[in-house]
Amino acid sequence: MYPGFAEQARADRDGKAIVEFEAQQAESREHAGIFRKAAHNFGLLTHIENHHAQQYTEALQALEGVKTSPKAASSDPATQKWICRQCSMIYDPTEGDPDSGIAPGTPFAAIPEDWHCPICGASKKTFVPYEEVVAA
Ligand SMILES: [Fe+2]
């Protein structure tokens, strides 16, 4: 709505209103960027919550006497997922971490050592290979 307001202000030759509406427009663009980043980070939380659901399912199955076993870690670095021990963020090499400049298809070992968890900021050393748990 601000571009239209600014256009009307220009038609009215109202300098103060033009400045105000253009400032509001710039602020709205900044806020949109912040919301896009937040939406992306909430998307990353999906993997974490799925991991937690898997852990609770495993605990429930153990209580019910169902045996579980860890799924063998992938031997293919191109598909091996890694998990942050601090927040449970899962790095998936097929997705990479584009916001941090890590292209899809980047194996974990190829990520620079100064990379950090996009959710909690933990160092790369905090990550361990992710092994999904399956019912035995
Ligand atoms: Fe993390």
Boltz pocket constraint, residues with backbone or C-beta under 6 A from the ligand:
constraints:
  - pocket:
      binder: B
      contacts: [[A, 84], [A, 85], [A, 86], [A, 87], [A, 88], [A, 89], [A, 117], [A, 118], [A, 119], [A, 120], [A, 121], [A, 122]]
      max_distance: 6.0
